[in-house]
């Protein structure tokens, strides 16, 4: 493990109350679902990429929902939310989920049986006319957590997609995707690689492809460097287009960073110019394409490699209408540098139950 993979809780904070956690989870869930729809409607990705984008976002949402269940009635521990340019739960929280579910059978064996807990709940509510103690509610939430949450759906540090046929308009035969959670930035990234294969059946070479992607393309780095490394290590693969989506930061009342958009939102909330539920999501897409090919190596070991063009970078902002107005008023230069005008999403209406 390299130093880039070392994570500590020092860049994260717990929220002030369980009500804040409910609000946080509601906001993240709402914003991501809006984002998926907006990416499709704005044709920021092609149809195949949108389907894959949704699948990776669903894994994130599933993991965050699992965190909500895990900590719902836990009085002793709280979920950590990242303080840096992120807005996501601290990466360690994803690891805790994965580690918990590795030992799910042991935990389930130590929990109070469901039938016993039901009888206690009925006795307390119907006969004693008393509210259920939080310790008992935590036991119930733990049963739901360990019995219903599936480890294979938790967003891990690296998630590999399958090799599929590329859309005809791209001009390559194959497409594969992967996603990783960069622990330095504490944000998820989604990648697509369009490529040709110089053998008979690409499925015979898939393990090699997956291993190279996992070991060389699992963190944020210069995209042309990533492309060159993949190309060199996979002699039978000719990558032609690599696209990487930087998903975040999420800007809202919970963020603590010095990002200009975050600052505008926090200032607007403080001055009551926008509601407490206001949010925005930044998204950046980097692309690099092969312009030509060249040969490298000795007489008996020549390898055809790609000559990569300059990286094409596009930035987007997604936010409700009132937030967009405020961003134009406060940061017009930033808005003018976007690939297209800020994309409008619905406003969140949150009422505490």
C-alpha positions as CSV (number, residue, x, y, z in Angstrom):
1,X,0.0,0.0,0.0
2,X,1.4,3.4,-1.0
3,X,1.3,6.5,1.1
4,X,-1.5,7.8,-1.1
5,X,-3.8,5.0,0.3
6,X,-3.3,6.0,3.9
7,X,-6.5,7.5,5.4
8,X,-7.0,9.0,8.8
9,X,-10.2,10.6,10.4
10,X,-8.3,13.9,10.9
11,X,-9.9,15.5,7.8
12,X,-13.4,14.6,8.9
13,X,-16.0,15.6,11.5
14,X,-19.1,14.2,13.1
15,X,-22.3,16.1,12.7
16,X,-23.9,17.7,15.8
17,X,-26.9,15.4,16.1
18,X,-28.8,12.4,14.7
19,X,-31.2,14.9,13.1
20,X,-28.3,16.3,11.1
21,X,-27.5,12.9,9.9
22,X,-31.1,12.3,8.7
23,X,-30.9,15.7,6.9
24,X,-27.5,14.9,5.4
25,X,-28.6,11.5,4.0
26,X,-31.7,13.0,2.6
27,X,-29.8,15.7,0.8
28,X,-27.2,13.4,-0.6
29,X,-29.8,10.9,-1.8
30,X,-31.9,13.7,-3.4
31,X,-29.0,15.5,-5.1
32,X,-27.5,12.3,-6.6
33,X,-30.8,11.2,-8.1
34,X,-31.3,14.6,-9.6
35,X,-27.7,14.5,-10.9
36,X,-28.3,11.2,-12.7
37,X,-31.3,12.6,-14.5
38,X,-29.5,15.9,-15.4
39,X,-26.5,14.1,-16.8
40,X,-28.8,12.1,-19.1
41,X,-31.0,15.0,-20.1
42,X,-28.0,17.3,-20.9
43,X,-26.3,14.5,-22.9
44,X,-23.1,15.1,-21.0
45,X,-22.4,11.3,-21.4
46,X,-23.6,9.0,-24.2
47,X,-26.4,6.5,-23.5
48,X,-24.1,3.7,-22.6
49,X,-22.0,5.8,-20.3
50,X,-25.2,7.1,-18.6
51,X,-26.3,3.6,-17.7
52,X,-22.9,2.8,-16.2
53,X,-22.8,6.2,-14.5
54,X,-26.1,5.4,-12.8
55,X,-24.9,2.0,-11.7
56,X,-21.9,3.4,-9.9
57,X,-24.0,6.2,-8.4
58,X,-26.5,3.5,-7.2
59,X,-23.6,1.8,-5.4
60,X,-22.7,5.0,-3.7
61,X,-26.3,5.7,-2.6
62,X,-26.7,2.1,-1.4
63,X,-23.6,2.5,0.7
64,X,-24.7,5.8,2.2
65,X,-28.1,4.4,3.0
66,X,-26.4,1.5,4.8
67,X,-24.5,4.0,6.8
68,X,-27.8,5.7,7.7
69,X,-29.2,2.4,9.0
70,X,-26.0,1.5,10.8
71,X,-25.8,4.8,12.8
72,X,-29.5,5.5,13.2
73,X,-29.8,4.8,16.9
74,X,-26.2,4.4,17.8
75,X,-25.5,6.7,20.8
76,X,-21.9,5.8,21.0
77,X,-20.6,6.3,17.5
78,X,-21.2,8.7,14.6
79,X,-20.5,8.7,10.9
80,X,-17.6,10.9,9.8
81,X,-18.2,13.5,7.0
82,X,-15.2,14.7,5.1
83,X,-14.1,18.3,5.7
84,X,-11.9,18.7,2.6
85,X,-13.1,19.4,-1.0
86,X,-15.5,16.5,-0.9
87,X,-18.8,16.5,1.0
88,X,-18.9,12.7,1.0
89,X,-18.6,10.5,4.0
90,X,-15.0,9.9,5.0
91,X,-13.6,7.0,3.0
92,X,-13.0,5.0,6.3
93,X,-16.8,4.7,6.6
94,X,-17.0,2.7,3.4
95,X,-14.2,0.5,4.7
96,X,-16.1,0.0,8.0
97,X,-19.2,-1.1,6.1
98,X,-17.2,-3.6,4.2
99,X,-15.4,-4.9,7.2
100,X,-18.7,-5.2,9.2
101,X,-20.3,-7.3,6.5
102,X,-17.3,-9.6,6.4
103,X,-18.3,-10.6,9.9
104,X,-22.0,-10.4,9.5
105,X,-22.7,-14.0,10.6
106,X,-20.8,-13.5,13.8
107,X,-22.7,-10.2,14.6
108,X,-26.1,-11.8,13.7
109,X,-25.4,-14.7,16.1
110,X,-24.8,-12.2,19.0
111,X,-27.9,-10.1,18.4
112,X,-31.2,-10.6,20.1
113,X,-33.5,-12.8,18.1
114,X,-36.2,-10.9,16.0
115,X,-39.1,-12.7,17.7
116,X,-37.9,-11.8,21.2
117,X,-37.4,-8.2,20.2
118,X,-40.9,-8.0,18.6
119,X,-42.4,-9.3,21.8
120,X,-40.5,-6.8,23.9
121,X,-41.6,-4.0,21.6
122,X,-45.3,-5.0,21.7
123,X,-45.2,-5.4,25.5
124,X,-43.6,-2.0,25.9
125,X,-46.0,-0.2,23.5
126,X,-49.3,-2.0,24.2
127,X,-49.1,-3.1,27.8
128,X,-46.7,-0.6,29.5
129,X,-47.7,2.3,27.2
130,X,-44.1,3.5,27.1
131,X,-41.8,4.5,24.2
132,X,-39.2,2.1,23.0
133,X,-35.7,2.7,24.5
134,X,-33.1,3.9,22.1
135,X,-30.9,0.9,23.0
136,X,-33.6,-1.4,21.8
137,X,-34.2,0.6,18.6
138,X,-30.4,0.3,18.0
139,X,-30.7,-3.5,18.3
140,X,-33.5,-3.5,15.8
141,X,-31.6,-1.2,13.4
142,X,-28.6,-3.5,13.8
143,X,-30.7,-6.5,12.8
144,X,-31.9,-4.7,9.7
145,X,-28.3,-3.6,8.9
146,X,-26.6,-7.0,9.2
147,X,-29.5,-9.0,7.7
148,X,-30.4,-6.8,4.7
149,X,-27.2,-5.0,3.6
150,X,-25.2,-6.9,0.9
151,X,-21.4,-6.6,0.9
152,X,-21.2,-6.9,-2.9
153,X,-23.2,-3.6,-3.3
154,X,-20.9,-1.6,-1.1
155,X,-18.8,1.0,-2.9
156,X,-15.3,-0.3,-2.5
157,X,-12.1,1.6,-3.1
158,X,-12.0,0.1,-6.6
159,X,-15.0,-1.2,-8.6
160,X,-14.4,-2.9,-11.9
161,X,-17.0,-2.9,-14.7
162,X,-17.3,-5.5,-17.4
163,X,-16.0,-5.4,-20.9
164,X,-18.8,-4.7,-23.3
165,X,-19.3,-3.6,-27.0
166,X,-18.6,0.1,-27.5
167,X,-21.3,2.3,-29.2
168,X,-20.9,2.4,-32.9
169,X,-20.3,6.1,-33.1
170,X,-17.1,5.9,-31.0
171,X,-15.2,3.9,-33.6
172,X,-13.7,1.2,-31.3
173,X,-14.9,-2.3,-30.6
174,X,-14.8,-2.4,-26.8
175,X,-15.7,-0.4,-23.8
176,X,-14.8,-1.1,-20.1
177,X,-15.5,1.1,-17.1
178,X,-14.3,1.3,-13.5
179,X,-14.7,3.5,-10.5
180,X,-12.4,4.3,-7.6
181,X,-12.6,6.3,-4.4
182,X,-9.6,8.5,-4.3
183,X,-8.6,8.6,-0.7
184,X,-6.6,11.8,-1.1
185,X,-9.5,13.8,-2.4
186,X,-12.1,11.7,-0.7
187,X,-14.2,11.7,-3.8
188,X,-15.4,9.0,-6.3
189,X,-14.2,9.0,-9.9
190,X,-15.8,7.1,-12.8
191,X,-13.7,6.1,-15.8
192,X,-14.4,4.8,-19.3
193,X,-11.9,3.2,-21.7
194,X,-12.7,2.6,-25.3
195,X,-10.2,0.2,-27.0
196,X,-9.5,-2.3,-29.6
197,X,-8.1,-5.8,-28.9
198,X,-5.3,-7.4,-31.0
199,X,-6.2,-11.0,-30.2
200,X,-9.0,-13.4,-31.0
201,X,-11.3,-13.2,-27.9
202,X,-11.0,-10.3,-25.5
203,X,-12.5,-12.4,-22.7
204,X,-9.4,-14.5,-22.7
205,X,-7.4,-11.3,-21.8
206,X,-9.9,-9.7,-19.4
207,X,-8.1,-10.7,-16.2
208,X,-4.9,-9.0,-17.5
209,X,-6.9,-5.9,-18.3
210,X,-8.7,-5.8,-14.9
211,X,-5.4,-6.3,-13.0
212,X,-3.7,-3.5,-14.8
213,X,-6.6,-1.1,-14.3
214,X,-6.8,-2.0,-10.6
215,X,-3.1,-1.4,-10.0
216,X,-2.4,1.6,-12.2
217,X,-5.7,3.5,-12.7
218,X,-7.1,3.4,-9.1
219,X,-6.3,7.0,-8.1
220,X,-6.5,10.6,-9.5
221,X,-3.4,11.3,-11.7
222,X,-2.7,13.1,-14.9
223,X,-5.0,11.3,-17.4
224,X,-2.3,11.1,-20.2
225,X,0.0,9.4,-17.7
226,X,-2.7,6.9,-16.8
227,X,-3.4,6.2,-20.5
228,X,0.3,5.7,-21.3
229,X,0.8,3.3,-18.4
230,X,-2.3,1.2,-19.4
231,X,-1.1,1.2,-23.0
232,X,2.4,0.0,-22.1
233,X,1.3,-2.7,-19.7
234,X,-1.4,-4.2,-22.0
235,X,0.4,-5.2,-25.2
236,X,-2.7,-6.7,-26.8
237,X,-4.9,-3.6,-26.1
238,X,-5.0,-0.4,-28.1
239,X,-6.7,2.3,-26.0
240,X,-8.2,5.0,-28.1
241,X,-10.2,7.1,-25.7
242,X,-10.2,7.4,-21.9
243,X,-12.7,9.5,-20.1
244,X,-12.7,10.2,-16.3
245,X,-15.5,11.8,-14.3
246,X,-14.6,13.6,-11.1
247,X,-17.8,13.4,-9.0
248,X,-17.8,16.3,-6.7
249,X,-17.3,18.2,-4.5
250,X,-20.8,18.4,-3.1
251,X,-21.4,21.9,-1.8
252,X,-23.9,22.4,1.0
253,X,-24.4,23.5,4.6
254,X,-22.3,20.6,5.8
255,X,-19.2,21.4,3.8
256,X,-16.2,23.1,5.5
257,X,-13.8,23.7,2.6
258,X,-12.7,27.0,1.0
259,X,-14.1,26.2,-2.4
260,X,-15.6,29.4,-4.0
261,X,-19.0,27.7,-4.6
262,X,-19.1,26.3,-1.1
263,X,-18.3,29.8,0.2
264,X,-21.1,31.4,-1.8
265,X,-23.6,28.8,-0.6
266,X,-22.6,29.1,3.1
267,X,-22.7,32.9,2.9
268,X,-26.1,32.8,1.2
269,X,-27.5,30.5,3.9
270,X,-26.0,32.7,6.6
271,X,-27.7,35.8,5.2
272,X,-30.9,33.9,4.5
273,X,-30.7,34.6,0.8
274,X,-31.1,30.9,0.1
275,X,-32.6,28.1,2.2
276,X,-30.8,25.7,4.5
277,X,-31.4,22.9,2.0
278,X,-29.5,24.6,-0.8
279,X,-26.8,22.6,-2.5
280,X,-24.7,22.3,-5.7
281,X,-22.6,19.6,-7.2
282,X,-19.4,20.2,-9.2
283,X,-18.5,17.7,-11.9
284,X,-15.4,17.6,-14.1
285,X,-14.8,15.4,-17.1
286,X,-11.3,14.9,-18.5
287,X,-10.8,13.1,-21.8
288,X,-7.7,12.0,-23.7
289,X,-7.7,10.5,-27.2
290,X,-5.1,8.7,-29.3
291,X,-4.0,10.8,-32.2
292,X,-1.6,8.3,-33.8
293,X,0.6,5.3,-33.0
294,X,4.3,4.7,-32.8
295,X,6.6,1.7,-32.2
296,X,8.8,1.3,-29.2
297,X,11.3,-1.3,-28.1
298,X,14.0,-3.4,-29.7
299,X,14.0,-5.3,-33.0
300,X,12.5,-8.5,-31.4
301,X,10.2,-6.8,-28.9
302,X,8.6,-3.9,-30.7
303,X,5.3,-2.7,-29.2
304,X,2.8,-0.4,-30.9
305,X,1.8,2.4,-28.5
306,X,-0.5,5.3,-28.7
307,X,0.5,9.0,-29.1
308,X,-1.9,10.8,-26.9
309,X,-3.4,14.2,-27.7
310,X,-3.8,17.0,-25.1
311,X,-6.2,16.4,-22.3
312,X,-9.7,17.9,-22.9
313,X,-11.1,19.2,-19.7
314,X,-14.8,20.2,-19.0
315,X,-16.3,21.5,-15.8
316,X,-20.0,21.5,-14.9
317,X,-22.1,22.8,-12.0
318,X,-25.5,21.4,-11.1
319,X,-27.7,23.3,-8.7
320,X,-31.3,24.6,-8.0
321,X,-32.3,27.8,-9.8
322,X,-31.9,30.2,-6.8
323,X,-28.4,28.9,-6.1
324,X,-27.5,29.4,-9.8
325,X,-28.7,33.0,-9.6
326,X,-26.5,33.5,-6.5
327,X,-23.5,32.0,-8.2
328,X,-23.8,34.2,-11.2
329,X,-24.0,37.3,-8.9
330,X,-21.1,36.3,-6.7
331,X,-18.8,34.3,-9.0
332,X,-19.5,35.2,-12.7
333,X,-16.0,34.4,-13.8
334,X,-16.3,30.9,-12.5
335,X,-19.7,30.4,-14.2
336,X,-18.3,31.6,-17.5
337,X,-15.5,29.0,-17.5
338,X,-17.9,26.1,-17.4
339,X,-18.4,23.8,-20.4
340,X,-22.1,24.9,-20.4
341,X,-24.2,27.1,-18.2
342,X,-25.0,25.7,-14.8
343,X,-27.5,22.9,-15.1
344,X,-30.7,23.5,-13.1
345,X,-31.9,20.8,-10.7
346,X,-34.9,20.7,-8.3
347,X,-34.8,22.2,-4.9
348,X,-34.8,20.0,-1.9
349,X,-37.8,20.6,0.5
350,X,-37.0,19.0,3.8
351,X,-39.3,18.9,6.8
352,X,-38.2,17.4,10.1
353,X,-40.4,14.5,11.1
